């Protein structure tokens, strides 16, 4: 039995919580298979990650068995933060988020204006203009645009 199969068994045996309202699990963008809800701790164990917060140990995530792509959930819910991603895309999203956050944390732009800027440069509708939903090409474009913007400002 693989680690992933073991995760699914442990989820259904140990982690199932009937008090959490169920939603339709996201579909993996890599293989088009349905993901399963697991504890974030299981993702940390599987990927040998170091948790970055206490809530990471208490939260949930959706995992794709064949791809090992996953996405975390909003704290205290089973609502996914975005779309499942493999390691390379997660790293790009982290880099994109770091660059994006300077718009409102450093430059003083409101978050609303920062997200409107994101929509404009990536040509995305409001409901898709979230870093956790971006694909690799969008992340690279955002990073490039923000780096060019930063060079012009400084």
SVG drawing of the C-alpha trace seen along z (x, -y; Angstrom):
<svg xmlns="http://www.w3.org/2000/svg" viewBox="-23 -55 39 57">
<polyline fill="none" stroke="black" stroke-width="0.4" points="0.0,0.0 1.4,-3.4 1.6,-6.4 -1.2,-8.1 -3.5,-5.0 -2.7,-5.0 -3.6,-8.7 -7.1,-8.0 -7.6,-5.1 -6.5,-7.2 -8.7,-10.1 -11.8,-7.9 -10.9,-6.0 -9.6,-8.8 -10.1,-12.2 -13.7,-12.2 -15.7,-14.9 -19.4,-14.9 -19.7,-18.4 -17.8,-20.0 -20.2,-20.7 -19.3,-18.9 -18.5,-20.6 -17.6,-19.2 -13.9,-18.4 -11.8,-20.2 -10.8,-18.4 -7.1,-18.0 -6.0,-20.2 -3.2,-17.7 -5.2,-14.5 -8.8,-15.5 -9.4,-13.2 -11.3,-14.2 -9.2,-15.1 -9.8,-13.8 -10.0,-15.8 -7.2,-15.1 -5.7,-16.7 -3.0,-19.2 -0.7,-17.3 -0.9,-14.4 0.3,-16.6 3.1,-17.9 4.1,-14.3 3.8,-13.1 5.8,-16.0 8.2,-16.2 7.4,-19.9 7.9,-22.0 4.7,-23.5 4.7,-27.3 1.9,-27.9 -0.2,-26.3 -3.2,-26.4 -1.4,-24.4 -1.4,-21.5 -5.1,-21.8 -6.3,-22.6 -7.5,-20.5 -6.3,-20.1 -7.4,-18.4 -5.0,-15.9 -4.9,-14.2 -3.7,-10.6 -2.1,-10.1 -0.4,-13.5 0.3,-14.3 -1.0,-17.8 -2.8,-19.5 -4.4,-22.7 -5.1,-23.9 -8.4,-25.0 -9.5,-28.2 -9.0,-27.9 -11.8,-26.0 -13.5,-25.1 -13.3,-22.6 -13.4,-25.4 -10.2,-25.2 -7.9,-28.2 -7.5,-27.7 -6.7,-24.9 -4.5,-21.8 -0.8,-22.3 2.3,-20.3 5.5,-21.5 6.8,-23.6 3.6,-25.6 3.3,-26.0 6.8,-27.5 5.9,-29.9 2.7,-30.9 4.7,-31.7 7.1,-33.8 4.2,-35.6 2.4,-36.2 5.5,-37.7 5.9,-40.0 2.2,-40.8 2.0,-41.6 4.5,-44.5 1.8,-46.4 -0.4,-46.8 2.1,-46.2 5.0,-48.4 3.6,-50.6 0.4,-51.4 -2.0,-50.3 -5.3,-49.1 -5.9,-45.3 -8.9,-46.0 -6.8,-48.1 -4.0,-45.5 -6.5,-42.7 -7.9,-45.0 -4.4,-45.5 -3.9,-41.7 -7.1,-41.2 -6.0,-43.9 -2.5,-42.6 -3.5,-38.9 -6.8,-39.6 -8.7,-37.5 -12.3,-37.8 -12.5,-38.8 -13.4,-35.3 -10.2,-33.9 -7.9,-36.7 -6.3,-35.0 -2.7,-33.7 -3.9,-30.3 -5.8,-29.9 -3.0,-30.9 -1.3,-28.6 2.5,-28.7 2.2,-31.1 0.1,-33.5 2.6,-33.4 5.6,-34.0 3.8,-36.9 2.8,-38.5 6.3,-38.1 7.8,-39.7 5.4,-42.6 5.9,-43.3 9.7,-43.1 9.6,-45.6 7.3,-47.8 9.7,-47.7 12.7,-48.6 10.9,-51.7 9.9,-52.8 13.3,-52.5"/>
</svg>
